[in-house]
Amino acid sequence: MLDREQSAQGLYTPELEHDACGIGFVAHLKNRKSHEVVTQALDMLARMEHRGGQGCDPASGDGAGILLQKPHEFLLEETVKLGIRLPSFEKYGVGVVLFPRDEYKRAQCRDILERNAQRLDLEVLATAYCLPTTLC
């Protein structure tokens, strides 16, 4: 729970703040990439009692997951195939944006994303579209 109110700054909006249903943290203290850390994070996730962690409400779209360091080498290989020159590791970020399924609404949201990125002097280099699945 938050002890103090934070002021609005950048893209942060305090009115949207809320507690997490459950969180955990696993990391290598020397910042080494490790399959063991991923395995431990997945084990921790499986033990969460949050409805997303338990799969209690698969129809809601609410879920749980793990956050990993961006796979720079993999992204380099993939962006070269697209003819995109990726900056050095510390000069770019990767975002996950879930757009509506409706084509018109998706285009509107994409336009909003592009305009705001441009306003912040950012460039969207590439977009990957993933089809929804019911296999999870």
N, C-alpha and C positions, 0 to 999 in steps of 0.2 A: 504494500500500500504506500502511496506517496505521502510523505510527511509535510511537504511544502508545495505551494502552488508555483508553477513555473510560468514565466511570461511568454507570450507569443513571440516567436522569432523565426525567420526563414519560412520553411514549410510546416513548422510545428504549431499545432493549434491545441492549447490546453483544454478546451471544452471537449475534445475528443479523447482525452486521456482516460484510461481505465486499467484496473488491475488485470494481470494475466491469470487465467484459470490455473495454470501450473507451468513452471519453467524449470529447466535444469541447465547445467553448464558443464561441458567437458572440453578440456583443451590440453595441449602439450605445453608445459611451462617454458620450453625453449623454442616454441613456435615451429616444431618439426612436423611435417606432414606424416600421418600415420594411419594405417588401416585400423589399428587397435582403437584409436580415438573415435573413428567412425562407428566401429562395432559397439563401443561403450555408449555412444550417443544413441544408437538405435535401440540398445538394451534399455537405456533410461527411458526412451520414448515409449517403448512397449509397456513400461510399468506405470505410465501416467494414467491417472483416473479421469482425465478430461475426456469429454464425450468424443472428441476427435481422435484422441489416442486410443480409445477403446472401440471405435467404429460403431458407437451406439446409435448414431443418427446419420447414416450415409446419405440420406436424401437432402440434408441441409447444406451440403458443400462445406461445412465447417470441418476443419481437420487439424492435424498436427504434423510437424516436420522438423528437420534439422537444418541449420545454417552452416554452410561450409565455406572455406576460403575459395575464392574464385580459381578455377583451374586454368591458369594463364597459358600454359603450354598447349593444352587442348584447344582453347579459344584462338590462339595464334594459328594453329593448323587449320581450323575451320574457317576463320575469317579470310585466310589466304585463298581458299577455294572460292570465296565470294568476291574476290578482288578488293578486299578491304584491308587497309594497313592499320593494324592495331597499335596503339601507343604502348609505352612501357607499362609494366604492372601497376605502378602507383598513379598513373595518369588517366585511368578510366575506371568506371564502375559498371556493374551488371545489375539490372533490375528485373524483377518479375512483376508483370502487369497483367492482371486478369481482366480481359475485355468481355463485354456481353456477347452472347452467341448471335444475336440479331445483327445482320450485316450493316444496316444503316447506323445503328447505335454504336457498333464497333468502330466504324469510320469516324463518327463524331468524337468518340473517346480518343482515338488515335490522333486526330487533329488537335484536340486539347493538349495531349501529351507533347506533341511536336511544338506547338506554339509556346508552351511553358518552358520546354527545354531551351528553345531559341531565346526566350526572354531572359533565361538564366545563363546565357552564353554557353549552353551545352549542345552537343550534337548527338542525335540518335544514329549510331553507326549501322545497326542491323536489328532485324526483328525475326524471331522464330515463332511460328504458329504451331501450337500443339492441339490436336483434336481431343475433346473430352473423352474420357473412358469410364466404363462402369466396371472395370476389372479390379479396382482397388477395394 
